[in-house]
């Protein structure tokens, strides 16, 4: 499903099927790395599925789909803690691909901005950016059993860090989420997932406090 969607999109802009297949292979390799317990192809699939539900509200579908596929292309937890530039590097990868296929420069910049926005999740003046940020956080508003699996998978991704360091960082992230007036920037996601997300986050914080 994901492969077909990516290749179908890419071949709208290039006739080089071998190059397109190579690009898919790079994405598949990146997102199936053994340390990716959450930030994997299932995450991409969930994001795209949720965005398909609001496709009529999205201004530039192709650009946002490219951004989804590349937003976590680089995902290194050590880099996240030390340099915090995973999104920057992922945006560079997307930009390189889009230049190769002759994407309009303004759309390349927009795709990069979609990806960079997933670093801080701040309200954007670009409605499409708000949609991709909301899709990225969709897991937060799922039923508790689904959220709990996500919570455990994040811990596995950061297993290089001992509990005291991991939980201090995780607590900081979660409290920032709770202090945000609107986790979900679009009305569609806010109405459906905001309350559950904040309940889940509060529950995780309570669990961490006893760890």
NORRA-V689133 format. One record per residue. N is the residue number from 0. RES is the residue in one small letter. SS is DSSP state (A for helix, B for strand, O for the rest). PHI is phi in degrees with one decimal (none if undefined). D_LAST is the distance of its C-alpha to the last C-alpha in Angstrom with 1 decimal. Layout:
n->{N N}
res->{RES RES}
ss->{SS SS}
phi->{PHI PHI}
d_last->{D_LAST D_LAST}
This chain:
n->{0 1 2 3 4 5 6 7 8 9 10 11 12 13 14 15 16 17 18 19 20 21 22 23 24 25 26 27 28 29 30 31 32 33 34 35 36 37 38 39 40 41 42 43 44 45 46 47 48 49 50 51 52 53 54 55 56 57 58 59 60 61 62 63 64 65 66 67 68 69 70 71 72 73 74 75 76 77 78 79 80 81 82 83 84 85 86 87 88 89 90 91 92 93 94 95 96 97 98 99 100 101 102 103 104 105 106 107 108 109 110 111 112 113 114 115 116 117 118 119 120 121 122 123 124 125 126 127 128 129 130 131 132 133 134 135 136 137 138 139 140 141 142 143 144 145 146 147 148 149 150 151 152 153 154 155 156 157 158 159 160 161 162 163 164 165 166 167 168 169 170 171 172 173 174 175 176 177 178 179 180 181 182 183 184 185 186 187 188 189 190 191 192 193 194 195 196 197 198 199 200 201 202 203 204 205 206 207 208 209 210}
res->{x x x x x x x x x x x x x x x x x x x x x x x x x x x x x x x x x x x x x x x x x x x x x x x x x x x x x x x x x x x x x x x x x x x x x x x x x x x x x x x x x x x x x x x x x x x x x x x x x x x x x x x x x x x x x x x x x x x x x x x x x x x x x x x x x x x x x x x x x x x x x x x x x x x x x x x x x x x x x x x x x x x x x x x x x x x x x x x x x x x x x x x x x x x x x x x x x x x x x x x x x x x x x x x x x x x}
ss->{O A A A A A A A A A O O O O O O A A A A A A A A A A A A A A A O O O O O O O O O A A A A A A A A A A A A O O A A A O O O A A A A A A A A A A O O O O O O A A A A A A O O O A A A A A A A A A A A A A A A O O O O A A A A A A A A A A A A A A A A O O O O O O A A A A A A A A A A O A A A A O O A A A A A A A A A A A A A A O O O O O A A A A A A A A A A A A A A A A A O O O O O O O A A A A A A A A A A A A A A A A A A A A A A A O O}
phi->{none -64.1 -59.3 -62.2 -66.1 -66.1 -66.7 -62.3 -65.3 -66.1 -74.3 -72.4 -120.1 -147.2 -95.5 -83.6 -68.2 -66.3 -65.9 -63.2 -63.2 -65.6 -64.2 -63.5 -58.8 -64.7 -65.0 -60.6 -63.2 -63.4 -83.6 -107.8 -53.3 -62.4 -89.1 -92.4 -87.5 -121.6 -78.7 -129.0 -65.5 -64.6 -63.5 -62.0 -63.1 -63.7 -61.5 -63.5 -60.3 -67.5 -74.9 -59.0 -67.8 -120.8 -55.9 -65.1 -93.9 -93.4 -73.0 -130.0 -61.4 -59.9 -64.8 -71.1 -69.0 -58.1 -64.3 -61.5 -63.9 -105.6 -65.7 -118.7 -56.3 -99.8 -142.5 -125.9 -67.0 -69.7 -62.4 -59.3 -74.0 -90.1 -104.0 51.8 -126.5 -58.3 -66.3 -61.6 -68.3 -65.3 -63.2 -62.9 -62.8 -62.8 -60.9 -61.9 -62.3 -66.5 -65.9 -59.7 -95.5 76.1 -62.2 -60.3 -51.6 -63.2 -74.8 -62.5 -61.8 -66.4 -61.2 -60.4 -66.2 -56.6 -67.3 -62.6 -65.8 -74.7 -76.2 -115.3 54.9 -100.4 -51.3 -115.8 -77.3 -94.9 -59.7 -64.8 -61.7 -62.9 -65.4 -69.7 -63.2 -65.3 -63.5 -64.8 -97.2 -54.1 -57.5 -64.5 -100.6 -85.9 -53.3 -55.0 -63.0 -70.6 -62.3 -62.1 -63.8 -59.5 -57.1 -68.1 -70.0 -63.9 -61.9 -64.8 -63.8 -104.9 -65.8 -65.3 -102.1 -68.1 -54.3 -62.3 -73.9 -61.2 -68.8 -65.0 -67.3 -64.4 -60.8 -60.2 -62.8 -65.8 -66.3 -62.4 -60.3 -65.5 -80.1 -77.0 -58.4 -130.8 -64.0 -100.8 -83.3 -94.4 -61.1 -57.9 -75.2 -60.1 -66.6 -93.5 -129.6 -59.3 -62.8 -63.5 -61.6 -69.0 -65.7 -63.2 -62.7 -62.3 -66.5 -65.4 -60.5 -66.3 -65.3 -61.3 -62.8 -100.9 -83.9}
d_last->{39.3 37.5 40.0 42.9 41.8 41.3 44.5 46.4 45.3 46.0 49.5 50.5 50.7 51.7 54.0 52.5 50.7 49.9 48.1 46.3 45.2 44.0 41.9 40.3 39.6 37.8 35.6 34.9 34.1 31.7 29.8 29.7 28.2 26.0 22.9 23.4 21.1 21.4 24.0 26.7 29.9 28.3 26.9 30.4 31.9 29.8 30.7 34.4 34.5 33.3 35.7 38.6 38.2 39.1 41.5 44.3 42.5 41.8 44.5 44.3 42.8 43.5 41.9 38.7 38.5 39.0 36.2 33.8 34.7 34.2 31.4 28.8 31.5 29.9 26.1 24.8 21.2 22.4 25.3 23.1 21.2 24.4 27.3 25.9 29.2 28.4 30.0 32.9 33.6 33.3 35.7 38.1 38.0 38.9 41.6 43.1 43.5 44.9 47.4 48.6 49.4 51.1 48.8 50.0 48.6 47.5 45.5 43.9 42.8 41.5 39.5 38.0 37.1 35.4 33.2 32.5 31.5 28.5 27.0 26.7 27.6 30.0 32.8 35.8 39.5 39.8 39.1 38.5 35.7 34.0 34.3 32.7 29.8 29.2 29.5 27.0 24.4 25.6 22.5 20.6 23.0 23.0 22.3 18.7 19.0 20.4 17.8 15.0 16.9 17.3 13.6 13.2 16.4 15.4 12.6 15.4 17.8 15.8 15.1 17.3 14.7 12.0 8.3 9.0 12.1 11.1 8.4 11.0 13.6 12.2 11.6 15.2 16.6 15.3 16.5 19.8 20.2 19.9 22.3 24.8 27.6 28.1 25.6 28.5 31.7 34.3 35.3 35.0 31.3 30.5 32.2 30.5 26.9 26.0 24.8 22.8 21.1 20.1 18.9 16.7 15.3 14.6 12.8 10.6 9.9 9.1 6.6 5.0 5.6 3.8 0.0}
